[in-house]
Amino acid sequence: MSLSTRYLIIGGGVSGPACSMAIREHDTEGGITIVCGENHPPYDRPPLSKPALFKDEWQFDDAYSKFDNFYPDNKIELIIGCQAKRIDRTHRRVQLEDGREIEYENLLIATGSGSRRFENGGNLPGVYYLRRLEESAAIKQAIHESQPLVIIGGGYIGMEVAAACAKLGVPATLIERNAHLWPRFAGSETGEFLKSHFGKLGIAFHLGDAASSIEARDGGLVVTTEEGVEHPAKAVVVAIGAALNTELALGAGLEGSPEHGVSVDSYLQTSDPNVWACGDIANFEDIAMGKRWHIEHHLNARWQGLAAGANMAGANEPYDRVPYFWSDVHDISMILRGDPENPAGVRYVGDVQAGEFAELRYDAGGALRMGLAVSHDEKKLDPVSDTLEELIRAKAQAGSITAESLGVG
Ligand SMILES: Cc1cc2nc3c(=O)[nH]c(=O)nc-3n(C[C@H](O)[C@H](O)[C@H](O)COP(=O)(O)OP(=O)(O)OC[C@H]3O[C@@H](n4cnc5c(N)ncnc54)[C@H](O)[C@@H]3O)c2cc1C
């Protein structure tokens, strides 16, 4: 069977529905179809490693990003539980796994990421990954029934799982190959604060040594590190990063790479003028930070979805946002604005030991590139985020920023 639509969106994560909203604002009539590979309407992932793990009453539809009537009310067709298999750009057609074909005028590829797998024992029963609703539910059950847990990876998802264990009083050990926690975007003082705070809440940390294997032994699991230290567990959560879902786009001959994503310009348009890409997989020309990269964060995906949708419907507006990331770990909230990569220097303002501080990263000329703020009071961080955005855009000297001027500490 062959269908046709003006706007075809592949991916029912964060950016897909955002794109459909923006299209509808600019084009009230054109047909919109969203192909969702999972057995759910589009949903948000941040709750999966936060309330979904520790709140008894939490349900799958708490993560759904739109009310059920949003799609029919906006004349958006959802195809659920069906993967797009192939894009034929010459005939502007997408083939679905059930054999259907959809002709499009404009196509958005928003296929997001999967979990990077752990090679040596990573498929054993009792080993979990966290990307999808069902995986979150399985980890919640493991937290309650399969103690102790070992968590591999001290990035934000690993730390959020550890925080859920701390909140529920469940014994857990976190293994991280780097010498400190949150290594991809935070410095050693921020990492030390987290280690000390969660150490007091019962989480054990094994840092500076990578997990090298997981084995089934004596009715449980054993995680062994490169230095030969063994950590027995009943369940292991692997949180070692994301793998971009680029096969569909690259298989269609679009420019890009599996590691860095699908190349788009600052309008989120690919090398094919009828095809856009956004969210985790988009390797985009970042106007605000003056570099080309891809970002694996919720608001980046949402904002890019909105921008791509507007542009698909003819708005012709470049994407220009200062990157924004957040994480919540038990009683601590964090927001990050800007670019954490390759700073020339780092300084801290506020009270690090009290968990009321900001880490500032700057370039060789001293201009602020990133601000990461931590507080026990989530509400304090909204104005801090706005101030950081202004300072980054103004290329303010990081050395002149104080805890008072930022509103931390
Ligand atoms: C557990 C967890 C917690 C997170 N917490 C935070 C947070 O606190 N803060 C933050 O900033 N970010 C967070 N993130 C990151 C954020 O969720 C991602 O950056 C965001 O989901 C990316 O959105 P996306 O639309 O690009 O892709 P995704 O949300 O990954 O959605 C892509 C969708 O496309 C589907 N798909 C893939 N291939 C096909 C195909 N061929 N056909 C049809 N469908 C397909 C996938 O199954 C998926 O449903 C978290 C991520 C996870 C996993």
The ligand as an SDF file (V2000), in Angstrom:
LIG
                    3D

 53 58  0  0  0  0  0  0  0  0999 V2000
   17.0330    7.7580   30.5950 C   0  0  0  0  0  0  0  0  0  0  0  0
   17.3400    9.0780   29.9460 C   0  0  0  0  0  0  0  0  0  0  0  0
   17.2870   10.2410   30.6990 C   0  0  0  0  0  0  0  0  0  0  0  0
   17.5810   11.4680   30.1200 C   0  0  0  0  0  0  0  0  0  0  0  0
   17.5500   12.5910   30.8990 N   0  0  0  0  0  0  0  0  0  0  0  0
   17.8800   13.7860   30.3540 C   0  0  0  0  0  0  0  0  0  0  0  0
   17.8900   14.9550   31.1570 C   0  0  0  0  0  0  0  0  0  0  0  0
   17.6290   14.9250   32.3560 O   0  0  0  0  0  0  0  0  0  0  0  0
   18.2180   16.1330   30.5660 N   0  0  0  0  0  0  0  0  0  0  0  0
   18.5210   16.2210   29.2390 C   0  0  0  0  0  0  0  0  0  0  0  0
   18.8130   17.3180   28.7510 O   0  0  0  0  0  0  0  0  0  0  0  0
   18.5280   15.1180   28.4460 N   0  0  0  0  0  0  0  0  0  0  0  0
   18.2130   13.9100   28.9720 C   0  0  0  0  0  0  0  0  0  0  0  0
   18.2190   12.7810   28.1830 N   0  0  0  0  0  0  0  0  0  0  0  0
   18.5810   12.8950   26.7530 C   0  0  0  0  0  0  0  0  0  0  0  0
   17.3600   13.1670   25.8870 C   0  0  0  0  0  0  0  0  0  0  0  0
   16.2940   12.3540   26.2870 O   0  0  0  0  0  0  0  0  0  0  0  0
   17.7120   12.9250   24.4210 C   0  0  0  0  0  0  0  0  0  0  0  0
   18.6940   13.8530   24.0590 O   0  0  0  0  0  0  0  0  0  0  0  0
   16.4740   13.0630   23.5450 C   0  0  0  0  0  0  0  0  0  0  0  0
   15.5630   12.0280   23.8230 O   0  0  0  0  0  0  0  0  0  0  0  0
   16.8200   13.0390   22.0620 C   0  0  0  0  0  0  0  0  0  0  0  0
   15.6360   13.2150   21.3540 O   0  0  0  0  0  0  0  0  0  0  0  0
   15.4770   12.7380   19.8520 P   0  0  0  0  0  0  0  0  0  0  0  0
   14.1250   13.1960   19.4380 O   0  0  0  0  0  0  0  0  0  0  0  0
   16.6590   13.1300   19.0740 O   0  0  0  0  0  0  0  0  0  0  0  0
   15.5150   11.1450   19.9030 O   0  0  0  0  0  0  0  0  0  0  0  0
   14.8770   10.0810   20.8460 P   0  0  0  0  0  0  0  0  0  0  0  0
   14.1870   10.6780   22.0140 O   0  0  0  0  0  0  0  0  0  0  0  0
   15.9460    9.0740   21.0900 O   0  0  0  0  0  0  0  0  0  0  0  0
   13.7500    9.4270   19.9370 O   0  0  0  0  0  0  0  0  0  0  0  0
   14.0240    8.7970   18.7250 C   0  0  0  0  0  0  0  0  0  0  0  0
   12.9070    7.8290   18.4400 C   0  0  0  0  0  0  0  0  0  0  0  0
   13.0360    7.3670   17.1090 O   0  0  0  0  0  0  0  0  0  0  0  0
   12.7860    5.9730   17.0800 C   0  0  0  0  0  0  0  0  0  0  0  0
   13.4090    5.4040   15.8820 N   0  0  0  0  0  0  0  0  0  0  0  0
   14.7260    5.1450   15.6640 C   0  0  0  0  0  0  0  0  0  0  0  0
   14.8960    4.6240   14.4270 N   0  0  0  0  0  0  0  0  0  0  0  0
   13.6590    4.5590   13.8670 C   0  0  0  0  0  0  0  0  0  0  0  0
   13.1720    4.1090   12.6090 C   0  0  0  0  0  0  0  0  0  0  0  0
   13.9880    3.6300   11.6790 N   0  0  0  0  0  0  0  0  0  0  0  0
   11.8360    4.1770   12.3760 N   0  0  0  0  0  0  0  0  0  0  0  0
   10.9900    4.6790   13.3110 C   0  0  0  0  0  0  0  0  0  0  0  0
   11.3960    5.1110   14.5150 N   0  0  0  0  0  0  0  0  0  0  0  0
   12.7130    5.0570   14.7840 C   0  0  0  0  0  0  0  0  0  0  0  0
   13.3940    5.4950   18.3790 C   0  0  0  0  0  0  0  0  0  0  0  0
   12.8990    4.2230   18.7380 O   0  0  0  0  0  0  0  0  0  0  0  0
   12.9320    6.5950   19.3260 C   0  0  0  0  0  0  0  0  0  0  0  0
   11.6570    6.3300   19.8350 O   0  0  0  0  0  0  0  0  0  0  0  0
   17.9200   11.5360   28.7420 C   0  0  0  0  0  0  0  0  0  0  0  0
   17.9800   10.3590   27.9800 C   0  0  0  0  0  0  0  0  0  0  0  0
   17.6900    9.1440   28.5690 C   0  0  0  0  0  0  0  0  0  0  0  0
   17.7610    7.8860   27.7420 C   0  0  0  0  0  0  0  0  0  0  0  0
  1  2  1  0
  2  3  1  0
  2 52  2  0
  3  4  2  0
  4  5  1  0
  4 50  1  0
  5  6  2  0
  6  7  1  0
  6 13  1  0
  7  8  2  0
  7  9  1  0
  9 10  1  0
 10 11  2  0
 10 12  1  0
 12 13  2  0
 13 14  1  0
 14 15  1  0
 14 50  1  0
 15 16  1  0
 16 17  1  0
 16 18  1  0
 18 19  1  0
 18 20  1  0
 20 21  1  0
 20 22  1  0
 22 23  1  0
 23 24  1  0
 24 25  2  0
 24 26  1  0
 24 27  1  0
 27 28  1  0
 28 29  2  0
 28 30  1  0
 28 31  1  0
 31 32  1  0
 32 33  1  0
 33 34  1  0
 33 48  1  0
 34 35  1  0
 35 36  1  0
 35 46  1  0
 36 37  1  0
 36 45  1  0
 37 38  2  0
 38 39  1  0
 39 40  1  0
 39 45  2  0
 40 41  1  0
 40 42  2  0
 42 43  1  0
 43 44  2  0
 44 45  1  0
 46 47  1  0
 46 48  1  0
 48 49  1  0
 50 51  2  0
 51 52  1  0
 52 53  1  0
M  END
$$$$
